[in-house]
Amino acid sequence: MPNGTIKKLIADRGFGFIQTVEATYLSFHSSAVQGVEFGGLIEGQEVEFEKGQGYEGRPRAVSVRLAQPKSE
């Protein structure tokens, strides 16, 4: 599952943007967030997500959840 970092949250509109490890950006809707409330997310958090298609065939993040800590 791809990882990324939350770069921007637009709470009043219910969506945000994730920067992937490939330095691309994907949008996500609050309905795609799993395991935590959208309001509980903060910019800079590491997340895992699945890629899907949004409006007009644009890529977007779906099934967004907090990344699990790396085990040593």
Backbone as ProteinMPNN parsed JSONL, in Angstrom:
{"seq_chain_A": "MPNGTIKKLIADRGFGFIQTVEATYLSFHSSAVQGVEFGGLIEGQEVEFEKGQGYEGRPRAVSVRLAQPKSE", "coords_chain_A": {"N_chain_A": [[0.856, -1.17, 0.0], [0.657, 2.199, -0.887], [2.466, 4.952, 0.613], [2.321, 8.235, 2.095], [2.354, 11.787, 2.842], [0.285, 13.985, 4.634], [-0.343, 17.005, 3.222], [-1.98, 19.244, 2.981], [-4.987, 20.312, 4.431], [-8.358, 20.976, 3.953], [-10.63, 21.787, 5.788], [-13.222, 22.964, 5.935], [-14.304, 22.308, 3.532], [-14.044, 19.608, 3.412], [-11.942, 18.038, 2.321], [-8.578, 17.062, 1.314], [-5.011, 17.051, 0.615], [-2.495, 14.756, -0.346], [0.965, 14.207, -0.313], [2.837, 12.086, -2.203], [5.411, 9.495, -1.947], [6.714, 9.654, -4.321], [6.702, 12.284, -4.855], [4.402, 13.368, -5.977], [1.062, 14.731, -5.989], [-2.022, 13.878, -4.492], [-5.511, 14.185, -4.261], [-7.954, 13.834, -1.637], [-11.1, 12.845, -0.254], [-13.096, 13.535, 2.647], [-14.727, 11.353, 3.17], [-13.192, 9.196, 2.447], [-11.471, 8.616, 4.47], [-10.368, 6.373, 6.923], [-10.662, 4.731, 10.08], [-10.083, 6.9, 11.689], [-11.398, 10.098, 12.565], [-12.008, 12.644, 10.12], [-11.541, 15.238, 11.07], [-9.628, 14.709, 12.965], [-7.235, 14.449, 11.701], [-3.981, 15.771, 10.914], [-1.873, 18.15, 9.304], [1.139, 16.982, 7.88], [1.125, 14.425, 8.925], [1.864, 10.957, 8.49], [0.441, 8.795, 6.134], [-1.313, 5.928, 4.818], [-2.604, 4.737, 1.739], [-4.91, 3.901, -0.904], [-4.791, 4.041, -4.425], [-7.12, 5.545, -6.591], [-9.721, 6.522, -8.895], [-10.907, 9.773, -9.455], [-13.061, 12.536, -10.066], [-13.582, 13.207, -13.499], [-11.714, 11.322, -14.276], [-9.328, 11.768, -12.975], [-6.513, 10.936, -10.901], [-6.934, 9.916, -7.497], [-6.717, 9.689, -3.926], [-7.904, 6.951, -2.098], [-9.468, 5.117, 0.586], [-7.958, 6.089, 2.844], [-5.742, 5.971, 5.551], [-4.139, 6.194, 8.785], [-0.616, 5.762, 8.8], [1.068, 2.791, 9.744], [3.372, 2.446, 12.42], [6.811, 1.912, 11.685], [8.362, -1.186, 12.228], [11.248, -2.115, 13.979]], "CA_chain_A": [[0.0, 0.0, 0.0], [1.494, 3.399, -0.947], [2.512, 5.868, 1.747], [2.491, 9.639, 1.782], [2.238, 12.744, 3.935], [-0.775, 14.969, 4.455], [0.258, 18.309, 2.99], [-2.951, 20.332, 3.135], [-6.353, 19.935, 4.771], [-9.341, 22.044, 3.781], [-11.665, 21.216, 6.648], [-14.565, 23.467, 5.647], [-14.775, 21.663, 2.299], [-13.995, 18.168, 3.611], [-10.955, 17.303, 1.534], [-7.19, 17.419, 1.536], [-4.027, 16.597, -0.361], [-1.405, 13.908, 0.124], [2.162, 14.16, -1.154], [3.329, 10.71, -2.238], [6.872, 9.371, -1.896], [7.201, 10.027, -5.651], [6.56, 13.745, -4.9], [3.188, 13.784, -6.663], [-0.007, 15.061, -5.06], [-3.33, 13.28, -4.719], [-6.557, 14.71, -3.392], [-8.812, 12.836, -0.992], [-12.307, 13.368, 0.374], [-13.244, 13.092, 4.034], [-15.377, 10.042, 3.196], [-12.187, 8.167, 2.176], [-10.663, 8.425, 5.673], [-10.791, 5.212, 7.711], [-9.99, 4.492, 11.352], [-9.96, 8.15, 12.439], [-12.254, 11.138, 12.01], [-11.318, 13.612, 9.267], [-11.112, 16.339, 11.928], [-8.491, 14.273, 13.774], [-6.014, 14.461, 10.895], [-3.209, 17.009, 10.932], [-0.885, 18.254, 8.236], [2.424, 16.39, 8.232], [0.966, 13.031, 9.33], [2.096, 9.91, 7.501], [-0.751, 8.002, 5.873], [-1.329, 4.895, 3.781], [-3.801, 4.942, 0.924], [-5.019, 3.199, -2.177], [-5.055, 4.969, -5.522], [-8.349, 5.332, -7.331], [-10.026, 7.595, -9.836], [-11.882, 10.754, -9.024], [-13.802, 13.217, -11.122], [-12.945, 13.36, -14.805], [-10.647, 10.345, -14.422], [-8.104, 12.178, -12.283], [-6.172, 10.056, -9.78], [-7.196, 10.424, -6.16], [-6.463, 8.723, -2.863], [-9.079, 6.353, -1.468], [-9.117, 4.277, 1.739], [-6.853, 6.759, 3.52], [-5.643, 5.675, 6.982], [-2.838, 6.528, 9.362], [0.418, 4.762, 8.534], [1.512, 2.025, 10.892], [4.786, 2.69, 12.716], [7.751, 0.908, 11.166], [8.973, -2.0, 13.281], [12.71, -2.214, 13.803]], "C_chain_A": [[0.905, 1.238, 0.0], [1.395, 4.247, 0.323], [2.676, 7.29, 1.249], [2.318, 10.479, 3.028], [1.1, 13.715, 3.632], [-0.12, 16.342, 4.343], [-0.71, 19.453, 3.239], [-4.313, 19.738, 3.449], [-7.248, 21.157, 4.605], [-10.614, 21.568, 4.48], [-13.068, 21.691, 6.284], [-15.144, 22.887, 4.364], [-14.697, 20.147, 2.373], [-13.053, 17.414, 2.694], [-9.552, 17.799, 1.831], [-6.313, 16.866, 0.428], [-2.933, 15.816, 0.327], [-0.252, 14.039, -0.853], [2.707, 12.74, -1.06], [4.847, 10.686, -2.141], [7.496, 9.703, -3.245], [7.076, 11.529, -5.888], [5.402, 14.206, -5.785], [2.119, 14.051, -5.6], [-1.301, 14.387, -5.49], [-4.328, 13.931, -3.777], [-7.272, 13.54, -2.724], [-9.974, 13.544, -0.333], [-12.411, 12.818, 1.783], [-13.891, 11.711, 4.136], [-14.396, 8.899, 2.938], [-11.353, 7.835, 3.407], [-11.241, 7.288, 6.5], [-10.005, 5.14, 9.004], [-9.786, 5.726, 12.222], [-10.904, 9.161, 11.782], [-11.427, 12.098, 11.166], [-10.766, 14.77, 10.103], [-9.931, 15.995, 12.815], [-7.181, 14.226, 13.007], [-5.307, 15.803, 11.031], [-2.203, 16.983, 9.787], [0.451, 17.725, 8.737], [2.334, 14.935, 8.674], [1.257, 12.097, 8.17], [0.824, 9.083, 7.371], [-0.463, 6.926, 4.834], [-2.616, 5.101, 3.0], [-3.779, 4.004, -0.267], [-5.318, 4.244, -3.237], [-6.334, 4.569, -6.235], [-8.545, 6.47, -8.306], [-11.109, 8.484, -9.269], [-12.628, 11.31, -10.215], [-12.953, 13.382, -12.373], [-11.729, 12.444, -14.979], [-9.342, 10.711, -13.756], [-7.799, 11.217, -11.146], [-6.502, 10.729, -8.447], [-6.92, 9.325, -5.159], [-7.79, 8.248, -2.29], [-8.598, 5.45, -0.341], [-7.889, 4.824, 2.464], [-6.887, 6.402, 5.008], [-4.248, 6.022, 7.483], [-1.861, 5.398, 9.107], [0.795, 4.068, 9.84], [2.985, 2.324, 11.148], [5.645, 1.554, 12.175], [8.355, 0.13, 12.326], [10.448, -2.184, 12.953], [13.143, -3.657, 13.832]], "O_chain_A": [[1.83, 1.317, 0.808], [0.373, 4.251, 1.009], [3.115, 7.522, 0.123], [2.156, 9.955, 4.13], [0.972, 14.205, 2.509], [0.572, 16.785, 5.259], [-0.293, 20.529, 3.668], [-4.742, 18.777, 2.811], [-6.915, 22.246, 5.073], [-11.532, 21.031, 3.86], [-14.012, 20.9, 6.32], [-16.351, 22.969, 4.137], [-15.225, 19.461, 1.498], [-13.329, 16.272, 2.324], [-9.358, 18.812, 2.504], [-6.793, 16.296, -0.553], [-2.496, 16.155, 1.427], [-0.447, 13.99, -2.067], [3.002, 12.251, 0.031], [5.497, 11.727, -2.24], [8.688, 10.006, -3.311], [7.316, 12.001, -6.999], [5.425, 15.328, -6.29], [2.265, 13.641, -4.448], [-1.633, 14.329, -6.674], [-4.01, 14.197, -2.618], [-7.201, 12.403, -3.19], [-9.859, 14.692, 0.094], [-11.871, 11.752, 2.079], [-13.629, 10.976, 5.089], [-14.733, 7.741, 3.185], [-10.598, 6.864, 3.388], [-12.446, 7.237, 6.751], [-8.814, 5.452, 9.028], [-9.362, 5.609, 13.372], [-11.172, 9.08, 10.583], [-10.259, 12.338, 11.472], [-9.648, 15.228, 9.868], [-9.292, 16.892, 13.365], [-6.127, 13.989, 13.596], [-5.943, 16.837, 11.236], [-1.747, 15.921, 9.365], [0.847, 17.985, 9.873], [3.362, 14.269, 8.791], [0.943, 12.398, 7.019], [0.205, 8.717, 8.37], [0.503, 7.01, 4.077], [-3.607, 5.586, 3.546], [-2.757, 3.398, -0.588], [-6.018, 5.221, -2.973], [-6.59, 3.385, -6.453], [-7.646, 7.283, -8.52], [-12.089, 8.018, -8.687], [-12.801, 10.643, -11.235], [-11.757, 13.661, -12.3], [-10.819, 12.76, -15.745], [-8.339, 10.026, -13.954], [-8.719, 10.727, -10.49], [-6.367, 11.943, -8.294], [-6.895, 8.148, -5.518], [-8.688, 9.049, -2.029], [-7.431, 5.06, -0.32], [-6.907, 4.111, 2.671], [-7.93, 6.514, 5.653], [-3.301, 6.131, 6.704], [-2.219, 4.223, 9.183], [0.833, 4.69, 10.901], [3.766, 2.445, 10.204], [5.253, 0.388, 12.208], [8.812, 0.726, 13.302], [10.831, -2.38, 11.8], [14.332, -3.947, 13.701]]}, "name": "protein", "num_of_chains": 1, "seq": "MPNGTIKKLIADRGFGFIQTVEATYLSFHSSAVQGVEFGGLIEGQEVEFEKGQGYEGRPRAVSVRLAQPKSE"}
